[in-house]
Amino acid sequence: MKESILSPEDKNEIKGSIGFSLILSFLFCLLLVILVGIVPLIMFLFSKRPVNGAVQRGLFITGVLFIPFMFVVWKNIFKYIDLKRDKKLRFETSDYQIKKKKGSVILLVLKPSKLKFDIDEDLSLKIDATKPLTIEFVPLSKTLLFISHSEANLLNGELNTPSIPDLPDLI
């Protein structure tokens, strides 16, 4: 495995994935505050007195609903640390497997070290299992940056695949 410095394109890709998931988590928190906080406030404005323990129940519900949010933030923390380390790993391997499971596809690298990457099903169709594969990733979050059999990055769809021409409608 070769260690190298992240390129500006790689940094932008990682920043984009951090930004997108943070926007989604912010919207989730906003929805959570609306559901748990504003509904009792509106009830209070219409002279409905809250029962004893309503605040405790509201805080408990908020805490339980924050658990999925913490998983999103945890992954972003790893990506941010990788961004600050400014290192990526690159290796070439011919000892790998593509396993399809319910709802996901996993790229399992056996050598030089045992690694597991979640990939899209479209990407799994572009990978030829008989050819060696070059992989670039950031080590802590295991974010894929480059997968290729040659110099064309399969993650960006740079492979020239023959397209099927559209058939005319016969109706």
C-alpha positions in Angstrom: 0.0 0.0 0.0 1.2 3.4 -1.0 0.4 6.4 1.2 0.0 9.8 -0.6 -1.5 13.2 -0.1 -5.1 13.9 -1.0 -5.7 15.8 -4.2 -8.0 18.9 -4.3 -10.6 16.8 -6.1 -10.5 14.1 -3.4 -10.8 16.8 -0.7 -13.8 18.3 -2.5 -15.4 14.9 -2.7 -15.0 14.2 1.0 -16.2 17.8 1.9 -19.3 17.2 -0.3 -20.2 14.0 1.4 -19.8 15.6 4.8 -21.9 18.6 3.7 -24.7 16.5 2.3 -25.1 14.3 5.4 -24.8 17.3 7.7 -27.7 19.1 5.9 -29.8 15.9 6.2 -29.0 15.6 9.9 -29.8 19.3 10.4 -33.2 18.8 8.8 -33.8 15.8 11.0 -33.0 17.8 14.1 -35.3 20.6 13.0 -38.1 18.2 12.4 -37.4 16.6 15.8 -37.6 20.0 17.5 -40.9 20.8 15.7 -42.5 17.5 16.7 -41.4 17.3 20.3 -41.1 21.0 21.2 -43.6 23.1 19.2 -46.6 20.8 19.5 -46.7 21.1 23.3 -46.1 24.8 23.1 -49.2 25.2 20.8 -51.2 23.1 23.2 -50.1 25.4 26.0 -51.2 28.5 24.1 -54.7 27.0 23.7 -55.0 26.7 27.5 -54.2 23.0 27.6 -52.1 22.4 30.7 -49.5 19.7 30.3 -49.7 16.7 32.6 -47.1 15.9 35.2 -43.9 14.5 33.6 -44.6 15.8 30.1 -41.2 17.5 29.9 -39.4 14.3 31.0 -41.2 12.3 28.4 -40.4 14.9 25.7 -36.7 14.8 26.6 -36.8 11.0 26.6 -38.4 10.9 23.1 -35.8 13.5 21.9 -33.0 11.4 23.3 -34.2 8.2 21.7 -34.7 9.9 18.3 -31.2 11.4 18.4 -29.6 7.9 18.3 -29.8 7.7 14.4 -28.5 11.3 14.3 -25.4 10.2 16.3 -24.5 7.5 13.7 -24.5 10.1 11.0 -22.4 12.5 13.0 -20.0 9.7 14.0 -19.2 8.9 10.4 -18.7 12.6 9.6 -16.2 12.9 12.4 -14.1 10.1 10.8 -14.3 11.8 7.4 -13.3 15.1 9.0 -10.3 13.5 10.7 -9.3 11.9 7.3 -9.6 15.3 5.7 -7.3 16.9 8.3 -4.7 14.0 8.1 -4.6 14.6 4.3 -3.5 11.1 3.5 -4.9 8.4 1.3 -3.9 4.8 0.6 -3.5 3.3 -2.8 -3.0 -0.4 -3.7 -3.5 -2.9 -6.5 -5.0 -6.3 -5.9 -6.3 -9.2 -7.8 -7.5 -11.0 -4.8 -11.0 -9.6 -4.2 -14.6 -10.7 -4.3 -17.9 -8.9 -4.9 -20.7 -10.2 -2.7 -24.3 -9.2 -3.2 -26.4 -9.2 -0.1 -29.9 -8.0 0.6 -30.0 -4.4 -0.4 -26.3 -3.9 -0.7 -23.1 -4.9 -2.6 -19.8 -5.4 -0.8 -16.3 -5.3 -2.3 -14.3 -7.6 -0.1 -10.5 -7.2 -0.5 -8.5 -10.2 0.8 -4.9 -9.1 0.0 -2.8 -7.0 0.9 -5.1 -6.6 3.9 -8.6 -7.6 4.6 -10.9 -4.7 3.8 -14.6 -4.3 3.2 -16.2 -1.5 1.1 -19.9 -0.9 0.4 -20.3 -0.1 -3.3 -23.3 0.6 -5.6 -24.8 -2.1 -7.7 -24.0 -0.1 -10.9 -20.3 -0.1 -9.9 -20.3 -3.8 -9.3 -21.5 -4.4 -12.9 -18.5 -2.4 -14.2 -15.9 -4.3 -12.2 -14.4 -7.3 -14.1 -13.4 -9.9 -11.6 -10.7 -11.4 -13.8 -8.6 -8.2 -13.9 -6.6 -6.6 -11.1 -8.2 -3.7 -9.4 -6.6 -0.4 -8.2 -8.2 1.1 -5.2 -7.7 4.5 -3.4 -9.4 5.2 -0.1 -9.0 7.3 3.1 -8.1 4.9 5.9 -10.2 5.9 8.9 -13.6 6.4 7.3 -12.9 3.9 4.4 -14.3 6.4 1.9 -13.6 5.2 -1.6 -11.9 7.7 -3.9 -10.8 5.7 -6.9 -11.5 2.2 -8.3 -10.2 1.2 -11.6 -8.8 -1.5 -13.9 -6.8 1.1 -15.8 -6.7 4.9 -15.4 -10.4 5.5 -15.7 -12.2 6.0 -12.4 -15.2 3.7 -12.2 -16.7 5.7 -9.4 -17.2 8.7 -11.7 -18.6 6.6 -14.5 -15.6 7.3 -16.8 -15.7 3.9 -18.3 -17.0 3.9 -21.9 -19.7 1.3 -21.9 -21.6 0.6 -25.0 -25.2 1.9 -24.8 -28.2 0.2 -26.0 -30.0 2.3 -28.6 -33.6 3.2 -27.8 -36.2 1.1 -29.6 -39.0 3.0 -31.3 -42.5 2.7 -29.8 -44.6 0.2 -31.7 -47.9 1.4 -30.2 
